[in-house]
């Protein structure tokens, strides 16, 4: 009988293996699924932010409690500009935003990712005060902006940005003010403008749209906007301009109607899970308010767990999601949201030729992460399963608890297995972590304290009572807060020629 082998990291040779995939760290509005560009005027240095024409304003006052306004002497009416607010600041619950000196909020109860409607504001120089929603008007504000000058016949979007309580000044809470000064309508096109207020994102480069510039944090693309093909989903890739334009993430931009103008406000933390409330995402703001929150494109982790297969290639039609993938190898990519057929080929194929297997991916949602496991055997014996693809979604519990949570996935050439801790070469009743796991299924989350473990895989056919003698074992160190899949792969009883 061939000896079993258990390996972590790179795999070769015969036997069963545990393939460990992913160590996951923890990470409003109606999700839609997108990305784009940036543009802004930010008062990062104390002073006055001017929004509107440089001429035509009769005041340069930067008073706060008694702002100066301009009257039309021919009619006696107050001259106004238009202002709206977008809440894109991390760590801030719902807020009321006041024009300093006023008794009622200009914008009340604004939640994270909300965008207000337009408000007529008398021209002049104003200071904006932020208070928790419902707090008295005379209570201490959470934040007071630098003075902002509003001129007549202008429209400005004030974006609450940064992070309340941030220790790093570069990520601190601030007000980013943009003048709405879109270019002329384009035939068959819409216009977009990207505003970068992500709290930990680098300077952004772009692929997929003709932006023609990079955008630093708390800045934006040109006010006139860039052209976007109307009524079509467009894919925008974000690049890390601080590191040689390395791929960062991508978004699928929902269709924008011809002639429309959309601000795409990139906010949140890249270091958080894309599906989390504070995950890096885009608030799409149209002419009349928020259009929704666009989450990052689905992220796939493709794992080769077919022990008798050579290098493999996986494709969605003619789009390659993994190539030259060896047994035990893992590759990641992002794809458009949707439901796909995954074709598996011997490498190299160029996504053409003889298909070894085609399996449905199931729905891949914006903000989601998925394990795509290539399992089974290319030339199975009578009692073994053929090659197929199983897609598993990352829905691990995300909380602040220090305990780890693992899921065990059965991807081996065997019918059912148990998983538990091995002590003195056996798995006793109290150390059995899972129910019987069938082929291609995953266990429930297994909560574990951090530390060193010796995991064992046992035959579950007939559901014999413990203790169990493990078919294979592996030692793993589990760190606090770990979220991890552990994939059982290979053949516990390989025959001659199985590889």
N, C-alpha and C positions, 0 to 999 in steps of 0.2 A: 504494500500500500504506500502510495506517495505521501511524504510528509507534508503537512500543511504549513504554509508560510503566511505570516502576518507582517505587513510593512506599512509604514506611515511615510508620506512624502512622495518619493519616486518608487514605482513598483515595476518588478519584472519577475519572470519565473512562474512556477505553478503554485496552486493552492488558493486558499481564501485570504482575503485582505480586508482591513478596515480602511476605508478612504474617508478622511476627515475633511469636510467641506465647510469653510467659512467660520470665522469667529466674529460674531456680530455684536457691535456695541449699540446701546440704546440711542434714538434720535429725538382752517376756518374757511370757511367759504365753501362754495360748491366747486368740486374738482372738475377741471375740463381737460388739461394735459398739454403744456407749451414751453416756449422760450423766445427771447429776442434780444434787443439792444438797450442802450442806456443814455441818459442825458439829464443834467441837472445843474443848478446853481446852489452851492452849499455854503452856509455861513459857518465854516469850521474855525474861522478866526473872528473874534468879536468885531462887530461893525454892522453896517446896514446893507441888507440885500435889496437891490432895486429890481423890480419886475415891471417891464413895460418900456415905453419909449424914453429915451434920455432927455427929451424935451417935452414940453407940454404940461409938466407938473409944476404947480405953484407953491409947493412946499418941499422943504428939505428937513423938516423937523423930525427928530427921532425921539420925541416924547412918548411916554408909555401910558400914564394914567389918563392923559388928556390928549389923544392923538389929534393932529391937525388934519382937517378935511378941506376939500375944495368945493365951492358953490358956483353954480352957473348963475352969474348975476342977471342974465336976461330973463330967467324963469324963476329964480329963487330956489331951484332944486339942487340937491347935493349930487355932485359928479361921482360916479362909482366905477369900479372895476369889478371883475368877477373872480371869485376864489372858490376852490373846492379842496377837500382834504382826503388823503389816503393814509390809512393806518398800516404801516409796514414795519413797525418797531417791535423787536423781540422783548419779552419780559414785561410788556405793558398790557394790562387787562383793558377792558373797555374804558375809553377816556371821553371826557368832555373837553372841547377846545374853545377857549374864550379869546376874544379880542380884549386885550388888557383894558381895564376900566369899565367893561360892560358887566351887567348883572346877570345876564343869561348867556348860555353857551352859543357860539356861532355854529358849532357842530356837536351834537349831543349823542352820547352812547355809542361812539365809533369803536367797533370791535376790530381785532387784528384781522387784516386782509379786507376790511370794508373800505369803500370809497363813497364819499358824500355826493350830493348834488351840488349845483352851482349856487353861490351866495353873492348877492350884490354887497360890496364893501366900499364905503366912502374912500375916495382917493386920499392918500396921505401915508404916513409912516406908522406902522402898527407893530405891536409885540404880541405874540401868541402865547397863551398860558394853557398848560395841560394839567387837568385834575382827574382823579378817578371818577368814573361815571357816577353821577348823583351826589358828589361831594358839594358842600356849600360853596357859593361863589367867592366868599371871603376866606376860604381855607387856603393853606399853603399849597402852591402848585407843585406838581411833580417836576415840571420843567418850564422854563421861561426862554423863549427864543430870542435871538438877536433881532433888532428892529428890521422890519420888512417894509419897503416902500411900494405901495400900490398906486399905479398911474391909471388914468382914464382909458377906456376902450381897450383894456387888456384882460386876458384870462390867465390865471396862474393856478397851478396845482401844487399844494403844500403837502409834502410827504413826510410823515413822522417816521424816522429811520434810526438805525443803530440799535443799541441795546441798553435798556435802563439798568443802571447799576454796574455797567461794564467797567472793569478795572483798567482795561487797555483804552487809552484815549482815542486810538484809531477806530475803535468800535463803539464809542460812546454815543448816547442818544443825541439826536440833532434833528433840525428841520431842513429838508432839502426842498427848495422852491424852484419850480420850473415855469417858464412862460410858455403858454401854448401858442406856438407860432408855426403852424404846419405849412408845408409847401402846397403848391397848386395840385388839384386832383389829377390823377394819372389814369389814362384810358385803360380799362380792364385791370386796374391795380388798386390796392389800398396802401395806407402808410402805417408804419410802425416806428416806435421810438423806444429804445431800451434804457431803463434807469437801473443802475447797479447799486443796491443798498444792502447786499448780502453782508452779514456781519463778519464772516471769516473767508470770503472768496477772494482770490487774487484778481489782478487786472485781467479783464476778459478779452479774448479774441473771439472771432466768429467764423463759422463756416456754414454755408447753406443759404445765406442772404448776403446781399451786396451792401454791407454796412460801411466798409472802407476805413475803419478805424478801430482802435482798442479803447476800452473803457475802464477807468480806474474806479475803485470803490467810492460811492457817493458822487458819481458823475453820470453823464448820459451821452447818448449819441446826439447828432445834430438836431436842433429843434424842428427843422423842416421834415424830418422823418425819412426813412428809406422805403423803397417800393417793395410791396409784397403782392404776389399774384393773387387776385381776388378769387374767393369761393373755392379755394383748394387748401387741403392740409399741407403744410410745409414743415420740413424737418430742419431744425436749427441746432447745430453743434456748437457748444461752448468750449473754448480753448484756454489753457492756462498760459497767458502771455508772459508771466513771470518765470516760466520754466520751458521756454522754447516752443510755445504753442502746443504743448502736450494736450491730448484729448482730456476733457474734464467731465462733461456730461452732455446730454442732449434733451431736447424737448420737441414734441410734435405740436405745431401751432395750429389750432383749429381754424377753419375757414373764416376769413374776414371779408365782408361785402365790399364791392367796388365803391371807392370813394370814402370808405370809413377810415378813421384815425384811431389807433389804439396805443396807449402807453403800456409797456410791458415792464413791470416793476419787479426786478429780481431781488428776492429777500430770503431770509432764513439762514440756516447753517449748513454748509456742505458737510460738516462733521457729524450731522444727525442723519438718521434714516430718512430717506426721501418721503416715506409715508407718514412721518411724524408731523405734528402741527408746526414745529419749528424747523422742519426740513427745508432745504433749499428749493424754492419754487418761484413761480412767476404769478403776480397778480395782474390780470388783464383788465385795463381800465378803458372803457369806451367813452364816447361823448357824454353819455347819460349815467355813468356810474360803473361799478365793478361788473365785469362779465364773468368772473369766476377765478378760481385758483388753478393754475396749470402746473401739474406735478411733472417730475422728471420722467423720461421714457423708461419703460420696464427694463430692468437689468437682469441678464441671464448669466448663470454660471454653468457651463457645459462640462460635465464630468464623464470621462471614459471609464466605464466599469465592466466592459465586456472582455473577459479574460482570454478568449481565444482569438480575438480580433487584432489585426495590425493597426497601423495609424488610420484614423478615421476623419471624415469631414462631415459636418452637419450644416444643412442649408434650409432656408425658407425660400422655396423657388430657386431663383438664381442669386439670392443674397446669402453669402457665407456667414454663419454665426460661429463656427469653429473649424480649424483646419490643422492637419498634421498633428492630431491629438493622439498621444500614446496612452496605453493602459495606465490608469491612475492619474492622468494629466487633467488639468482644470484650466479652462479659458473663460474669460468674461467678455460680454458685449452688451450694447443697448440696442433695442429694436423699437419699431413703431408699436404703439398699442394695437391690439387686435387678437385674432384667433388664427393660428397658422398650422399648416402641415409641415412637420419637420422631416426632411429626407436625410437619410444617413448613407454615405458612400465610403468605399475605400479611398484613402488619400493617395495621390492627388486625383481629383475628378473635375474641378472647376464647376461643381454643382451640376454635372452631366454624367451620363453613362448609366451603369447598372445600380439601381437603388437597392440597398440591403434591407431597408425598412422605411416605412412612412408611418408616422404617428401624429395625432393631433396634439397641439400644445395646450389646448384649453385657453380661456381668456387671459390675456396678458394686459394688466391694467397700469395706467400711469401711476408712478410712485411705487410700483411693486418690484420685488426681487424674487427670482425663481431659480431653483436647482433643476437643471435638465440632465437627467441621468441616462446615459447609454448603457443598457444592461442586457443580460441574456448572452447567448452564444451564437456565433455565426454558423457553426456546424454542430448543433446540439445532438446529444444522444437521445434515445427514445423518451426517457423520463425527464429530459431537461428542456428548458424554455429557449426559444429562439430570440434573436436580437430584437429589442424594441426600445422605445424612448418613454421615460416617465418624467412628467413635469410636476415639481412640488413647489408650493408657494411659501415664502418666508412670512409666517404669521406668528413668530415667537412672541411670547409675552415680553413687553418692554416696560420695565419699572426700575426703581432705585434699589431693589433688594439685592444684597450681596451674593445670594446663591446663584449658581449656574443653572442653566436649563439646556438639556440635550434632547435631540430626537434621533432615534436609530432607524435607519432605512435598510430594508432587506433588498439588496440588489445582487444576491449570490445565486448560483445554480442549485437551489435547494428549495423545498416546498415551504416550510415554516421554521422560524427560529425564535428562541428566547435570548435575551441579553441580560447579563447581571455581572456582579463583582465576583472574582475568583479568589477563594481563600483555601489554601491547602489543596489545590488542584481540583476544586469543585465549586459549584454554585449552589449554596443552600437557600432555603425558602426565603429568608429575610433579605437576601441579596439579589433576588430576581427583580429586575427593574421594569420589565415589559410584559404585556400579554403576548400570546403567540402572534408573530408578525408574518403575514403572507408575503410572497414575492411581489416586489415593487411598492409595497405599502410602507408607511412610516409609523413609528410608535407615537403615543402621546408624549407631551413634554415630560422629561424626567428631571425633577429638581434635585440638585446635588450641591453639597458644600464643596468649596474649593479644596484641592489637594491632589495627591497621586492615587490613581486608580488602575487596577488590572481588570479590564473588561473581558468577559468571555461570551462566546456565541455557542448556543446549545441547540440540539435538534428538538423541535417542538412537535414532530409528527406523533399523533396519538395522544398528545398532551400528557406525557408521563409526569408523575409527581417528582418534585425535587428530592434530593440533590441531583444536579446535572453534571455530567462530565463535559467540559467545553470542547467543541470541535476546533476552536482557535482562540487565542488570547492576544491581547495587546495592552501595553502600559501607556497611559496618557496622564499628563498633568493638566488639571482643569483649573483655570484661573477664575477669580471672583467675577461674577456678572457675565460669564461666557454664555453666548447663544450659539449653538453649534449643531450641525448635522454630523452624524457618524454613519458612514455608509459601509455596509457589509457587502463585499464583492468577491468574485472568484468562484471556484469549485472546490468544495470540501473533499470530494472523492474523485480527483482527476484521473483519467485513464491515459494510457500511452498515446502520445500524439496530440494530447489536449494543449500542450504548451504551458 
